[in-house]
Amino acid sequence: MTKVLFIEALRKNFDIPKNIDSILSKLPKTLYLVYTIQYKKYAQQIKELLGNSEFEIKGFTQVLGCANLKTDADAILLIGSGRVHALEMALMTGKEVYILEGNSLNKITKQEIEQYYKNRKTQLTKFYASDKVGIIVSMKPGQCNMKQALEFAEKLKEKGKQPYIFVENFIDIKEFENFPIDSWINTACPGLELDNGMLNLRDLDEFLKEANK
C-alpha cells in the first residue's frame, strides 16, 4: 500500500483587516467555524476575535469536501476560499453559510441552492433515460468507495443499464467527454458534482429502493 504524506500549505502574511469588527458584526451570534487549510492561522485569529466578543463558537475545524458536518449553531462561517465547500455545507446542514476571505464577507444564497436542486432534477431525468452509466471512483484516502460502486453497478445491470467503473487518483472532468457515457455518477468527493453535471450516488435513493425490490 502506498504511503501518503500530507503537508500543510499555509498562506503567509495575511493581516487582519482594519475593518474586521464591522465585517464580523454582520454575522449571527452563534457560529460554527470552519477553514480551508491555507487559512488556518488566519482562522485562529478570527476565532480569537469572535471568542472575545459576544459570539458563541460551537465548533472550529478544517473543512474537507467530503466532511460530514453536524451542528446546532445558527450559521456556519467558512474562513478561506472555496465556494464549493460552502455550498456543500449549506446543502448538508440546511444552515446559513458565510464565507470570509480576507476582508470580503459573502453568503451562499437561496438562488444558488435552488439552482443546485434544479440541476440535480435535470441530471436525474437524464440518468433514468441513460443506457451507459459511468461510475467514478477515487483512489484517494478517505474518498475511495469501490465496494459501493461495485454494488451500484450490479443494480444498474439488473435494471438493464450498462455500467462502467472509472478508477482514478486525479479526476479530470475535462476527460469525461472522451467517453460515450450518457450519465455520470460520483462516489468520490461530493464537491465534484456541484458544478459539473453529474449525480452523487446518494441522489439515487429512489432508484436503489426500486432495484432492491
N, C-alpha and C positions, 0 to 999 in steps of 0.2 A: 504493500500500500504506500502511495506517495505521501511523504510528509509535507505539510503545508505550514509555512511561517508567515504570520500576519504582522505587518509593520504599520504602526500608526503614522499617517501622513497628515501632520498638523499644519494648519495655516498659521503663519508667523505675522507678527507686527500688526495685530488688529486691535486698534484702540476703541474704547467705549465712546460712542458719540456724545457730544456735549449736551444734546437734547434728549438723552436717553430717558429721563424721567417723564418727559412729555409723551414719548413713544409708548412707554410701558403703561402709562395711565389709561390707555385705550383698551387695555386687556381686562377680561373678567378677573375676579379676585381669587378664584380657586383654580389652580393650574396644574397640569402635568407637563413637565418639561422634557423634551427630547432633543437630541442634537445629532448632526452628522459628524463623523469623527474629525474632519478637518477643523471643525469649530469647537472642539472640546474645551480648550482653555477659555475661549470667549463665552461659552455656555456656562462654565463655572463662575465667571464673573457676573453674568446676568442672574444666575441663581442666587448669588450672594446679595445682589442688589434687591431682588424681589423678596428674599427672606428677611431683609432688614426693614421692609416696609409693611404695608397692610395685607400683602398677598399671602395666601396659603398654598404651599407647594406640596402636591400629593405624590410626586414621584420625579425622578431625574435619571434618564438613561439614554444610552446611544440608540439611535433608530437604525434598523435594517429593513430592507424591502420586504422580508418575509417574517417580520416580527408580529407577534400576536398580542397586541396591546389591549389591556382592560383597565379602566379607571372610573372612579366616581367623581372626578374633577369636572368643573363646569366647562372647561375648554382645554385644548392641548396647544402648547407653544413649541413649534419646531424652530430651533436655533441653528441656522445654517442654510445651505442651498438645497434644492431638490423638491420641486413642487409635486413630483410623482409620489414621494414619501408622504407628503402632507395629504394628498388626495386619497391615498390608500388608507391612511389613518382615519380620515373623515368617513370613508365608506365602512370601515371596520367597526368604528365605535359609535357613529351617529353624533359625535360631538362637533362643536365648532373647532376649527383648526386654524391657528395663526402661524405665519412664517416671519421670523425675524432674521434678516440677513443684513448685517451692518447697521445702518440707520434707516432701513426700509422695513416697514411692517405691513404685511399683506394677509389676506384671508382666503381660504377656499370658499368659493361662492356657491349658492344654491344652484345657479345656472350650470356650473361645472359638474355638479353631482347629477343633475337632471340629464345633461348631455352624456354622461357616462352610462346611465341606465338606458338611454335611447340607443346608444351604440351597441350595448350588450343585447338588447332586444333584436336589433338588426342581425348581429352575429349568431344569435340563437336560431333565427329563421334560416339563415344561411347554412348552419350546421345540420338542421333537420333535413334540408334538401340536398346535402352533400353525399357523394359516394366515397370519395377518397379523403381520409382524415389523417392529418399529421399530428402526432403527439410529441411534444417537446420535452426532453429530459435533460436536466443539467447534471454534470458530474461534480459540481462544486459542493464542498462540505456544507451540510445544512439545507441544501436545495435539491438533493437527489431523491427522486420519488419513483424509482424504477419499478418497484413492486406495484405501486398504484397505477402506473402507466400500463403495465402488462395486463393487469386485471381489467382495466378500462378497454384495452384492445380486444380482449375476449368478448366483452359486452357488445362492442361495435360489430364484431363478426356475427354474433347471434342476431343482430338487427339488420344484417345484410350490407353493412358498410365495410370498406376495405381500409384497415388501419395501417399506418406506417409510423414507426417509432424513430425519432431523430435524437441521437445522443450527442451532446456537445459539452465542451468545457467553457467555450466562449460562444454565446449565442448572438449571431449577427442577423438581425431582422432582414437586412437587405438581401441575404442569400435565399430567403424563402421563395422569391419569385422564380428561382431556378428549378423549382419542383412543381409538378402538376397536381397540387393539393387543393382541394375545394375548401377545406376549413381547417384551421389550426387550433390545437388545444394545448394550453400551457400547464405544466406541472412543476415549473421552477419558480423563480422569484415572481410574486404577484405583480410587481411593477411593470413586467413585460407587456401585459395585455392592456394597460391603461391607455396607451396611445397608438397601438399597433394592430388593431383589427383582429384580435383573437379572443378566445374564451379561456377562462380558467376552469379546471375540472370541477371546482366547487359550484360553478354556474349551471351544472348539468344534473342537479339533483332529480328533477322530474324524469329525465331520460334514464338515469340509473335505476330509479324506482320501477319504471316500466320494464327495464331489462331484467330486473330481479324477479318479476312475476312468473 
